[in-house]
């Protein structure tokens, strides 16, 4: 059986279509657990219209946001698999059937995802307007190593409401981290792929609602949400590398080692620090997670000797790294870049005005009008004296 977990908060206008898409599944061995995270609209009355005994409704006493509600729902899941469905998205009828067939045939898989079709609030296809976002969910890797590299250097690329996860895997890695507001699903996928292979079916089996104005979703691209998302990425990456065993570190990231011969526990701890210092491709100055890890490693007995002998680095060189920026806020970077662009445009305008004035002064028109300007200056002086 598949336990389908749907958390909702004031999504009355979309909820019926989401529930109907679950009921329409060709795979029928499922239970739908709807966790109402303190909605104040007509969610409860809407769900009450469904007589299907496979649907269970849980009303939370207050809104505590997604992670708390989802963890509560996971405690009530009785299936062998857990699927996640957003209350404003829609599944295609054969979504579960195709995923279940794949998971039963690939017993090594911890989770299975699908590609998506982006839709707007009215259900219209946004594929052409949001092509980069839709293409993001089309990344396919079969090797855990490749997934780990992408997650570390790029970020998330799998769609939450497309996920089907083995329940025993969920029990093994744990539920959602309450610390994360926007990237809790990314953190979960990282923990899963660290221990188990994951796959993406090359079919668009869900209709993923995407607010083109990006105001209604948790992941909406407001400045504050972008900053929060970036901060959460830093924590997730640090924990991602921290939890790796020596064997996993060698398996997943040996190609990026400072010293390819690193093998001892202490050497690998240093490699973790160096890896974290350059973990985001589009933000080369995000060194804080690596510096933090390096501080931890240097507290270990014998660390300085390994640093000098194996990595040919001295403490003095490490200290010199502290002269650079550890943390570059990309929002501030964007604002500074925009200010520089505006300043350059203004300077160009000023330069053009000065050029035109110089051209005018060197022209015959300037010479012909100079007597009139001289008279004007004399008149202004006389008027000023008489006042």
C-alpha positions as CSV (number, residue, x, y, z in Angstrom):
1,X,0.0,0.0,0.0
2,X,1.0,3.6,-0.7
3,X,0.4,6.2,2.0
4,X,-0.1,9.6,0.2
5,X,0.7,12.5,2.5
6,X,-1.0,15.8,1.6
7,X,-0.5,18.8,3.9
8,X,-2.7,21.8,3.3
9,X,-3.3,25.3,4.5
10,X,-6.0,27.5,3.1
11,X,-5.9,25.8,-0.4
12,X,-9.6,25.4,-0.8
13,X,-9.6,26.7,-4.3
14,X,-7.2,24.0,-5.5
15,X,-7.8,21.2,-3.0
16,X,-10.6,19.4,-4.9
17,X,-8.6,19.0,-8.1
18,X,-5.6,17.6,-6.0
19,X,-7.8,15.1,-4.2
20,X,-9.6,14.1,-7.4
21,X,-6.3,13.4,-9.1
22,X,-5.4,10.9,-6.3
23,X,-8.8,9.2,-6.5
24,X,-8.4,8.9,-10.3
25,X,-5.1,6.9,-10.0
26,X,-5.1,3.6,-11.8
27,X,-3.1,2.2,-8.9
28,X,-5.8,1.8,-6.2
29,X,-3.9,0.4,-3.2
30,X,-3.5,3.7,-1.4
31,X,-4.5,5.7,1.6
32,X,-4.7,9.5,1.5
33,X,-3.8,11.3,4.7
34,X,-4.8,14.9,4.6
35,X,-3.2,17.0,7.3
36,X,-5.0,20.3,7.7
37,X,-2.4,22.7,9.1
38,X,-4.9,25.0,10.8
39,X,-6.8,26.2,7.8
40,X,-9.3,29.0,8.3
41,X,-11.2,28.4,5.0
42,X,-13.7,25.7,4.1
43,X,-11.1,22.9,3.8
44,X,-12.7,20.7,6.4
45,X,-16.2,20.9,4.8
46,X,-14.7,20.2,1.4
47,X,-12.9,17.0,2.5
48,X,-16.1,15.9,4.3
49,X,-17.8,15.6,0.9
50,X,-15.6,12.6,0.1
51,X,-17.0,9.3,1.3
52,X,-13.9,7.3,0.3
53,X,-12.8,5.3,3.3
54,X,-9.2,5.5,2.0
55,X,-9.2,9.2,2.9
56,X,-8.2,10.2,6.4
57,X,-8.5,13.8,7.6
58,X,-6.4,15.2,10.4
59,X,-7.0,18.7,11.7
60,X,-4.1,20.5,13.5
61,X,-5.1,22.9,16.3
62,X,-2.9,25.7,14.8
63,X,-0.8,26.5,11.8
64,X,2.8,25.4,12.4
65,X,3.9,25.2,8.8
66,X,4.8,22.3,6.6
67,X,7.5,20.4,8.4
68,X,5.6,20.0,11.6
69,X,2.4,19.0,9.8
70,X,4.2,16.6,7.5
71,X,6.1,14.9,10.4
72,X,2.8,14.4,12.2
73,X,1.3,12.9,9.1
74,X,4.2,10.5,8.6
75,X,3.5,9.1,12.0
76,X,0.1,8.1,10.7
77,X,1.3,6.5,7.4
78,X,0.7,2.7,7.3
79,X,1.8,1.9,3.8
80,X,5.0,0.3,2.5
81,X,5.6,3.5,0.5
82,X,5.1,7.2,1.1
83,X,4.1,9.6,-1.7
84,X,3.9,13.3,-1.2
85,X,1.2,15.4,-2.8
86,X,0.8,19.2,-2.6
87,X,-2.7,20.3,-2.1
88,X,-2.5,22.6,-5.1
89,X,-0.9,20.2,-7.6
90,X,-2.4,17.4,-9.8
91,X,-1.2,13.9,-10.6
92,X,-1.8,12.2,-13.9
93,X,-3.9,9.0,-13.6
94,X,-1.0,6.6,-14.1
95,X,1.6,8.3,-11.9
96,X,1.5,5.9,-9.0
97,X,1.1,2.8,-11.2
98,X,4.3,3.6,-13.2
99,X,6.3,4.6,-10.1
100,X,5.2,1.4,-8.2
101,X,6.2,-0.8,-11.1
102,X,9.6,0.9,-11.2
103,X,10.2,0.6,-7.5
104,X,9.1,-3.1,-7.4
105,X,11.5,-3.8,-10.2
106,X,14.4,-1.8,-8.7
107,X,14.6,-2.9,-5.2
108,X,17.8,-1.0,-4.6
109,X,16.0,2.3,-5.1
110,X,15.2,4.4,-2.1
111,X,13.0,6.9,-3.9
112,X,11.6,7.6,-7.3
113,X,10.6,11.0,-8.8
114,X,9.1,12.1,-12.1
115,X,9.4,15.0,-14.5
116,X,6.7,17.7,-14.3
117,X,4.6,20.0,-16.3
118,X,4.4,23.5,-14.8
119,X,0.9,25.1,-14.7
120,X,-0.4,28.5,-13.5
121,X,-3.2,29.1,-11.0
122,X,-5.8,28.5,-13.7
123,X,-4.2,25.2,-14.8
124,X,-2.7,26.6,-18.0
125,X,0.6,25.1,-19.2
126,X,3.6,27.3,-18.4
127,X,6.2,25.1,-20.1
128,X,7.2,27.7,-22.7
129,X,7.2,30.6,-20.2
130,X,9.2,28.8,-17.5
131,X,11.3,26.5,-19.5
132,X,14.5,26.7,-17.3
133,X,12.5,25.8,-14.2
134,X,10.8,22.8,-16.0
135,X,14.1,21.6,-17.4
136,X,15.6,21.7,-13.9
137,X,13.3,18.7,-13.0
138,X,14.6,16.7,-16.0
139,X,18.0,16.0,-14.5
140,X,18.6,12.2,-14.6
141,X,21.4,10.4,-12.8
142,X,21.6,6.8,-11.9
143,X,24.8,7.0,-9.7
144,X,24.5,8.2,-6.1
145,X,27.9,10.0,-6.7
146,X,26.4,12.1,-9.5
147,X,23.4,13.1,-7.4
148,X,25.6,14.0,-4.5
149,X,27.8,16.2,-6.7
150,X,24.8,18.0,-8.2
151,X,23.1,18.5,-4.8
152,X,26.4,19.9,-3.3
153,X,27.4,22.2,-6.2
154,X,24.0,23.1,-7.7
155,X,21.2,22.5,-5.3
156,X,17.8,20.7,-5.6
157,X,16.6,19.4,-8.9
158,X,13.8,16.9,-8.0
159,X,10.2,17.8,-7.5
160,X,8.7,17.2,-4.0
161,X,5.1,16.2,-5.0
162,X,6.5,13.7,-7.6
163,X,8.3,11.7,-4.9
164,X,7.6,8.1,-4.0
165,X,9.8,6.8,-1.1
166,X,10.0,3.5,0.6
167,X,8.6,3.8,4.1
168,X,11.5,1.9,5.6
169,X,13.9,4.4,4.0
170,X,11.8,7.3,5.6
171,X,12.0,5.5,8.9
172,X,15.8,5.1,8.5
173,X,16.7,8.7,7.5
174,X,14.0,10.4,9.6
175,X,11.4,13.0,8.7
176,X,11.6,16.7,7.9
177,X,14.0,18.9,9.7
178,X,12.0,21.6,11.6
179,X,14.8,24.1,11.2
180,X,14.1,24.4,7.5
181,X,11.2,26.4,6.1
182,X,11.9,26.4,2.3
183,X,14.3,23.6,1.6
184,X,13.2,20.9,4.0
185,X,12.5,18.6,1.0
186,X,16.0,19.2,-0.4
187,X,17.5,18.2,3.0
188,X,15.4,15.0,2.9
189,X,16.5,14.0,-0.6
190,X,20.2,14.6,0.4
191,X,19.8,12.3,3.4
192,X,18.1,9.6,1.3
193,X,20.6,9.7,-1.6
194,X,23.5,9.5,0.8
195,X,22.3,6.0,1.7
196,X,20.3,4.8,-1.3
197,X,20.1,5.4,-5.1
198,X,17.3,7.6,-6.3
199,X,15.8,7.8,-9.8
200,X,13.7,10.2,-11.9
201,X,11.2,8.6,-14.4
202,X,11.6,10.4,-17.8
203,X,7.9,11.2,-17.9
204,X,5.8,14.3,-16.9
205,X,3.4,12.6,-14.5
206,X,2.4,15.6,-12.4
207,X,1.0,19.0,-13.0
208,X,3.0,21.3,-10.7
209,X,1.4,24.6,-9.9
210,X,3.8,27.4,-10.2
211,X,2.8,31.0,-9.4
212,X,4.2,33.0,-12.2
213,X,4.1,36.1,-9.9
214,X,5.9,34.0,-7.2
215,X,4.0,35.5,-4.3
216,X,1.8,32.6,-3.0
217,X,4.3,29.8,-2.7
218,X,6.7,29.1,0.2
219,X,9.5,29.1,-2.4
220,X,8.4,32.4,-3.9
221,X,11.3,34.6,-5.0
222,X,10.9,37.5,-2.7
223,X,14.1,39.0,-1.4
224,X,13.6,37.7,2.1
225,X,12.8,34.2,0.9
226,X,15.8,34.2,-1.4
227,X,18.0,35.1,1.6
228,X,16.4,32.4,3.8
229,X,16.8,29.8,1.0
230,X,20.5,30.7,0.6
231,X,21.0,30.4,4.4
232,X,19.3,27.0,4.5
233,X,21.4,25.8,1.6
234,X,24.5,26.5,3.7
235,X,23.3,24.5,6.6
236,X,22.2,21.6,4.5
237,X,25.5,21.4,2.6
238,X,27.5,21.5,5.9
239,X,25.4,18.7,7.4
240,X,25.5,16.8,4.1
241,X,29.3,16.6,4.2
242,X,29.5,16.2,8.0
243,X,27.5,13.1,8.1
244,X,29.5,11.2,5.4
245,X,31.5,8.3,6.7
246,X,35.2,7.9,5.5
247,X,34.1,5.3,3.0
248,X,31.3,7.5,1.6
249,X,33.7,10.5,1.3
250,X,36.1,8.4,-0.7
251,X,33.2,7.0,-2.8
252,X,31.5,10.2,-3.6
253,X,34.1,13.0,-3.7
254,X,37.6,11.6,-4.1
255,X,37.8,13.2,-7.5
256,X,37.7,16.6,-5.8
257,X,40.3,16.0,-3.1
258,X,43.1,18.4,-2.6
259,X,45.3,15.4,-2.3
260,X,44.2,12.3,-4.2
261,X,46.1,10.1,-1.7
262,X,44.0,11.3,1.3
263,X,42.7,8.2,3.1
264,X,43.1,8.5,6.9
265,X,40.2,9.8,9.0
266,X,42.0,13.1,9.8
267,X,43.0,13.6,6.2
268,X,39.4,13.1,5.0
269,X,38.2,15.5,7.6
270,X,40.4,18.1,6.1
271,X,39.2,17.2,2.7
272,X,35.6,17.8,3.9
273,X,36.6,21.3,5.0
274,X,38.3,22.1,1.7
275,X,35.4,20.8,-0.3
276,X,32.9,22.9,1.7
277,X,35.0,26.0,1.0
278,X,34.1,25.7,-2.7
279,X,30.8,23.9,-2.6
280,X,28.6,26.3,-4.6
281,X,29.4,26.8,-8.3
282,X,27.8,30.2,-8.6
283,X,29.0,31.6,-5.3
284,X,32.8,31.2,-5.1
285,X,33.1,33.4,-2.0
286,X,30.8,31.2,0.1
287,X,33.6,29.9,2.3
288,X,32.0,30.0,5.7
289,X,30.9,26.3,6.0
290,X,34.4,25.2,5.1
291,X,36.0,27.6,7.5
292,X,33.7,26.4,10.2
293,X,34.6,22.8,9.4
294,X,38.3,23.6,9.3
295,X,38.0,25.1,12.8
296,X,36.5,21.8,14.0
297,X,39.3,19.7,12.4
298,X,42.1,21.8,13.8
299,X,40.9,20.9,17.3
300,X,41.7,17.2,16.7
301,X,45.1,16.0,18.1
302,X,47.7,15.8,15.4
303,X,45.8,17.9,12.9
304,X,48.5,20.6,12.5
305,X,51.1,17.9,11.7
306,X,48.8,16.3,9.0
307,X,48.1,19.8,7.6
308,X,51.8,20.4,7.2
309,X,53.0,16.9,6.2
310,X,50.1,15.8,3.9
311,X,48.7,19.0,2.5
312,X,51.9,21.1,2.5
313,X,50.0,23.9,4.3
314,X,51.0,25.9,7.4
315,X,48.9,27.6,10.0
316,X,50.2,30.9,8.7
317,X,48.7,30.2,5.3
318,X,45.4,29.2,7.0
319,X,45.4,32.5,8.8
320,X,45.9,34.4,5.6
321,X,42.6,33.0,4.4
322,X,40.9,35.0,7.1
323,X,41.8,38.1,5.3
324,X,39.3,37.3,2.6
325,X,35.5,37.3,2.8
326,X,34.0,34.2,4.2
327,X,30.4,34.9,3.3
328,X,29.1,36.8,0.3
329,X,25.4,37.6,0.4
330,X,24.3,37.2,-3.2
331,X,21.4,39.6,-2.6
332,X,23.8,42.3,-1.7
333,X,26.0,41.3,-4.6
334,X,23.1,41.9,-6.9
335,X,22.3,45.2,-5.4
336,X,25.9,46.3,-5.6
337,X,26.1,45.2,-9.2
338,X,22.9,47.1,-10.1
339,X,24.3,50.2,-8.3
340,X,27.5,49.9,-10.3
341,X,25.6,49.5,-13.5
342,X,23.5,52.6,-12.8
343,X,26.6,54.6,-11.8
344,X,28.4,53.5,-15.0
345,X,25.3,54.6,-17.1
346,X,25.2,57.9,-15.3
347,X,29.0,58.5,-15.8
348,X,28.5,57.7,-19.5
349,X,25.8,60.3,-19.7
350,X,27.9,62.9,-17.9
351,X,30.9,62.1,-20.2
352,X,28.6,62.6,-23.2
353,X,27.4,65.9,-21.9
354,X,31.0,67.1,-21.3
355,X,32.0,65.9,-24.8
356,X,29.1,67.9,-26.4
357,X,30.0,71.0,-24.4
358,X,33.6,70.7,-25.5
359,X,32.5,70.3,-29.1
360,X,30.3,73.4,-28.8
361,X,33.1,75.5,-27.2
362,X,35.4,74.6,-30.1
363,X,32.8,75.5,-32.7
364,X,32.2,78.8,-34.5
365,X,28.8,79.1,-32.8
366,X,30.6,79.5,-29.4
367,X,32.8,82.3,-30.8
368,X,29.9,84.2,-32.4
369,X,27.8,84.1,-29.2
370,X,30.7,84.9,-26.8
371,X,30.0,88.7,-26.9
372,X,26.4,88.2,-25.9
373,X,27.5,86.0,-23.0
374,X,30.0,88.7,-21.9
375,X,27.2,91.3,-22.0
376,X,25.0,89.0,-20.0
377,X,27.7,88.6,-17.3
378,X,28.1,92.3,-17.0
379,X,24.4,92.9,-16.7
380,X,24.2,90.3,-13.9
381,X,27.0,92.0,-12.0
382,X,25.3,95.4,-12.3
383,X,22.0,94.0,-11.1
384,X,23.7,92.4,-8.2
385,X,25.4,95.6,-7.1
386,X,22.2,97.6,-7.4
387,X,20.5,95.2,-5.0
